[in-house]
Each structure stands twice: as C-alpha cells, then as structure tokens.
Amino acid sequence: MNITDFEYLYSLDLREWNNLMRGAALRDIKAYEDMAVSAIFNVRAKHEKRVSTKKLFDADKARKRLLKDEEPLKDFTRFDKAQQAMKGFNLTPSK
C-alpha cells in the first residue's frame, strides 16, 4: 500500500478504506499477472528456434492501434427517438 501518513489513513471513512484496500489488492493482482506474462515470454523465447521481438510482442501493431485517428461512428438514433418523445412532455405543472 505504501502509505505512511497515519492521519490520512485514520481520516478515511469505511467506504474510502475499502476502496483503498481493493485498489491495493488489484495492484497486487496486476503485478502477478505481469509476472505470469513475463514467464510465458521467457519460456517461449527459450524454447523457440528463431525468436524475434515481433513474435513475442508486435510493438508496431500496438502503436498503430493506439494512435489510430479514426473514432468509431456514434449512433444517435436512440438520442433522436428520445428527443422526439420528449417534445410532447411538459415539465411545468398545469394550473
């Protein structure tokens, strides 16, 4: 958890404390997952005859996927239907 400020820890309410503990547990799980992936990469690199970095991890493909400028088209049909349905709705009470 790496928090040594006891005033901060004592000032947390129950919900914040539980979220902090859950976050610390998720960080540990992520570390174990990263170690598992590293082990798989090591075993694969050790046992294959011709290993290239592209076989283990294709960084160019990941960069292209991350930097892709295209955004998916947004579908506004539900929004338009909701707008049409709200046209007849009056928020002010009748007198």
Wavefront OBJ file of the C-alpha trace (Angstrom):
o trace
v 0.000 0.000 0.000
v 2.990 2.305 0.664
v 1.039 4.906 2.650
v 2.764 6.011 5.847
v 0.600 9.044 6.665
v -1.451 7.695 9.559
v -3.543 10.884 9.823
v -4.711 10.285 6.271
v -5.459 6.630 6.955
v -7.399 7.439 10.129
v -9.376 10.159 8.338
v -10.787 7.721 5.764
v -14.346 6.596 6.160
v -15.282 2.943 5.714
v -16.092 3.249 2.005
v -12.813 5.043 1.219
v -10.860 2.494 3.288
v -12.492 -0.414 1.449
v -11.770 1.216 -1.911
v -8.145 1.758 -0.877
v -7.768 -1.883 0.163
v -9.488 -3.089 -3.017
v -7.142 -0.916 -5.100
v -4.090 -2.296 -3.305
v -5.306 -5.855 -3.913
v -5.930 -5.085 -7.601
v -2.410 -3.658 -7.885
v -1.006 -6.903 -6.457
v -3.119 -8.953 -8.868
v -1.826 -6.841 -11.783
v 1.762 -7.426 -10.623
v 1.188 -11.201 -10.539
v -0.426 -11.048 -13.966
v 2.587 -9.153 -15.336
v 4.912 -11.767 -13.827
v 2.889 -14.547 -15.487
v 3.115 -12.837 -18.870
v 6.849 -12.355 -18.372
v 7.236 -16.053 -17.558
v 5.348 -17.025 -20.706
v 7.572 -14.738 -22.787
v 10.708 -16.230 -21.199
v 9.606 -19.822 -21.819
v 8.605 -19.066 -25.387
v 11.887 -17.260 -26.078
v 13.881 -20.100 -24.555
v 12.212 -22.941 -26.458
v 11.718 -21.497 -29.927
v 14.417 -21.883 -32.536
v 14.058 -18.498 -34.183
v 12.735 -15.865 -31.838
v 12.156 -12.292 -32.845
v 10.744 -9.469 -30.834
v 7.840 -9.311 -33.252
v 6.873 -12.903 -32.409
v 6.831 -12.097 -28.706
v 5.236 -8.655 -28.922
v 4.400 -6.672 -32.028
v 5.024 -3.122 -30.837
v 4.338 -1.571 -34.264
v 0.885 -3.113 -34.378
v 0.161 -1.941 -30.827
v 1.342 1.600 -31.654
v -0.809 1.743 -34.777
v -3.832 0.547 -32.805
v -3.206 3.139 -30.089
v -2.506 6.060 -32.393
v -5.321 5.356 -34.835
v -7.046 8.649 -35.555
v -10.342 7.110 -36.508
v -13.070 7.198 -33.927
v -15.996 4.831 -34.230
v -19.107 6.415 -35.657
v -21.586 7.325 -32.970
v -25.143 6.166 -33.315
v -27.606 8.913 -32.392
v -30.807 7.084 -33.290
v -31.750 6.419 -29.670
v -30.998 10.042 -28.804
v -33.153 11.269 -31.678
v -36.010 8.982 -30.611
v -35.734 10.266 -27.047
v -35.795 13.859 -28.298
v -38.915 13.148 -30.341
v -40.595 11.510 -27.347
v -39.728 14.468 -25.095
v -41.269 17.056 -27.441
v -44.749 16.385 -26.087
v -43.604 16.253 -22.462
v -44.168 19.382 -20.344
v -42.103 19.890 -17.191
v -44.154 22.765 -15.775
v -47.212 21.704 -13.770
v -50.602 22.512 -15.197
v -52.601 25.243 -13.485
l 1 2 3 4 5 6 7 8 9 10 11 12 13 14 15 16 17 18 19 20 21 22 23 24 25 26 27 28 29 30 31 32 33 34 35 36 37 38 39 40 41 42 43 44 45 46 47 48 49 50 51 52 53 54 55 56 57 58 59 60 61 62 63 64 65 66 67 68 69 70 71 72 73 74 75 76 77 78 79 80 81 82 83 84 85 86 87 88 89 90 91 92 93 94 95
